[in-house]
Amino acid sequence: MKRLFLTRVGWTLACIASLSLGALSTQAQTQPAVYNFSPVNQFGINLTAAYWNPIIAYVSEKSGVKLNLKIGRTSADTTSYVLAKEVDFVFSNHLFSPEREQLGWKVFGRRQTPALQGQIVVPADSPITDLTQLAGKDVAFAGKEAFIIYKVPFAHLQSRKIDIKVVFAGNQDAAFAQLFSGKAVAAGGNSQLVEGYARRENKKFRVLWSSENFQDLALMASAKVPEKDLAAVATAFVQMSKDPKGRDILHQASQEVGLAQDAYFIAASSADYAAYRRFFQSAPVSLH
């Protein structure tokens, strides 16, 4: 009798355990996915977070797809997360080289701003007025991954056979800090960020050189993101400027980083980034 009772108790416990595991499994299946979103560090970490956190909170709420901001200390660190497949959505222009296009990232949107140029800048009162005067001097750049800020200006200097000493600062603001502290005589820049920094910090630049036009950075999704979730996130970004709450957030974010106008998001495709591909067709392999 005792053995029979124990057997029944064991069977009951096994059933309870089975039901509990089944409930946990069902709960895990219905739990919404959380996706990492990594924008390139165009500013310092605090300013980058101040710009993006309200935007991705809005997109998460509207789309029903939870996005989590994941940024590294530098733009190179953030891109390393992307290449290590730790990220699902990006705001970047670091993925258009022939090698990285094989990774399968899909463009679904971009920020609607005036075209960007890569630039080489000095303080407005600098004695340097020509690129040739930079030979042998320290020139600050955000980092080796920065497309418009580093790769485009540096390729131009190489084409002119002007040898400089490259100083990587980590992001655009840090490169400008090196410039205005006198640690570097010039800096590579993104025209949009040059103007924004001048506005925020009350600084004046002299532009020594500007590149051809490039589109602002792309919103992109990893190939592993399900189409349903991608469509919901894309719609939330694109519709943001049409919603009073969304417009308010975009206005505050734009003001925060010194953009001349409220920057909103529009639908885009890979075709919008043809200028990036043209660059890599002629750029030195070391810049891919």
DARA-V321970 format. One record per residue. N is the residue number from 0. RES is the residue in one small letter. PSI is psi in whole degrees, 0 to 359 (999 if undefined). Layout:
N&RES&PSI, N&RES&PSI
This chain:
0&m&315, 1&k&317, 2&r&320, 3&l&318, 4&f&314, 5&l&321, 6&t&317, 7&r&319, 8&v&316, 9&g&318, 10&w&319, 11&t&315, 12&l&321, 13&a&320, 14&c&317, 15&i&316, 16&a&319, 17&s&316, 18&l&321, 19&s&316, 20&l&321, 21&g&319, 22&a&318, 23&l&320, 24&s&316, 25&t&319, 26&q&320, 27&a&323, 28&q&328, 29&t&348, 30&q&127, 31&p&145, 32&a&150, 33&v&125, 34&y&138, 35&n&133, 36&f&123, 37&s&104, 38&p&146, 39&v&140, 40&n&90, 41&q&337, 42&f&185, 43&g&166, 44&i&314, 45&n&317, 46&l&322, 47&t&315, 48&a&319, 49&a&325, 50&y&311, 51&w&327, 52&n&313, 53&p&326, 54&i&312, 55&i&335, 56&a&318, 57&y&312, 58&v&321, 59&s&316, 60&e&314, 61&k&325, 62&s&338, 63&g&10, 64&v&117, 65&k&124, 66&l&139, 67&n&126, 68&l&125, 69&k&107, 70&i&148, 71&g&184, 72&r&325, 73&t&170, 74&s&326, 75&a&321, 76&d&315, 77&t&317, 78&t&330, 79&s&326, 80&y&320, 81&v&312, 82&l&335, 83&a&4, 84&k&34, 85&e&4, 86&v&149, 87&d&329, 88&f&146, 89&v&160, 90&f&103, 91&s&160, 92&n&29, 93&h&7, 94&l&24, 95&f&6, 96&s&156, 97&p&321, 98&e&317, 99&r&338, 100&e&340, 101&q&347, 102&l&347, 103&g&19, 104&w&140, 105&k&125, 106&v&129, 107&f&351, 108&g&172, 109&r&166, 110&r&133, 111&q&95, 112&t&167, 113&p&154, 114&a&150, 115&l&150, 116&q&145, 117&g&141, 118&q&159, 119&i&122, 120&v&156, 121&v&164, 122&p&150, 123&a&332, 124&d&13, 125&s&146, 126&p&349, 127&i&125, 128&t&356, 129&d&146, 130&l&326, 131&t&338, 132&q&353, 133&l&350, 134&a&127, 135&g&0, 136&k&161, 137&d&126, 138&v&128, 139&a&139, 140&f&160, 141&a&311, 142&g&168, 143&k&340, 144&e&343, 145&a&117, 146&f&297, 147&i&325, 148&i&325, 149&y&303, 150&k&317, 151&v&309, 152&p&320, 153&f&322, 154&a&322, 155&h&316, 156&l&321, 157&q&320, 158&s&333, 159&r&359, 160&k&41, 161&i&107, 162&d&124, 163&i&170, 164&k&114, 165&v&131, 166&v&118, 167&f&124, 168&a&341, 169&g&323, 170&n&174, 171&q&316, 172&d&319, 173&a&325, 174&a&319, 175&f&326, 176&a&320, 177&q&319, 178&l&309, 179&f&348, 180&s&352, 181&g&3, 182&k&341, 183&a&149, 184&v&343, 185&a&170, 186&a&148, 187&g&146, 188&g&162, 189&n&123, 190&s&321, 191&q&318, 192&l&330, 193&v&311, 194&e&318, 195&g&318, 196&y&317, 197&a&321, 198&r&316, 199&r&320, 200&e&3, 201&n&48, 202&k&157, 203&k&137, 204&f&156, 205&r&127, 206&v&118, 207&l&332, 208&w&144, 209&s&146, 210&s&185, 211&e&173, 212&n&144, 213&f&149, 214&q&154, 215&d&167, 216&l&157, 217&a&142, 218&l&126, 219&m&153, 220&a&145, 221&s&153, 222&a&341, 223&k&351, 224&v&125, 225&p&145, 226&e&322, 227&k&315, 228&d&320, 229&l&315, 230&a&320, 231&a&317, 232&v&316, 233&a&316, 234&t&318, 235&a&318, 236&f&312, 237&v&326, 238&q&353, 239&m&317, 240&s&349, 241&k&353, 242&d&130, 243&p&318, 244&k&317, 245&g&317, 246&r&320, 247&d&316, 248&i&316, 249&l&321, 250&h&311, 251&q&318, 252&a&317, 253&s&318, 254&q&321, 255&e&319, 256&v&2, 257&g&22, 258&l&142, 259&a&335, 260&q&164, 261&d&117, 262&a&121, 263&y&176, 264&f&141, 265&i&162, 266&a&146, 267&a&168, 268&s&175, 269&s&329, 270&a&335, 271&d&349, 272&y&29, 273&a&324, 274&a&326, 275&y&318, 276&r&323, 277&r&321, 278&f&313, 279&f&340, 280&q&332, 281&s&349, 282&a&150, 283&p&146, 284&v&327, 285&s&341, 286&l&1, 287&h&999
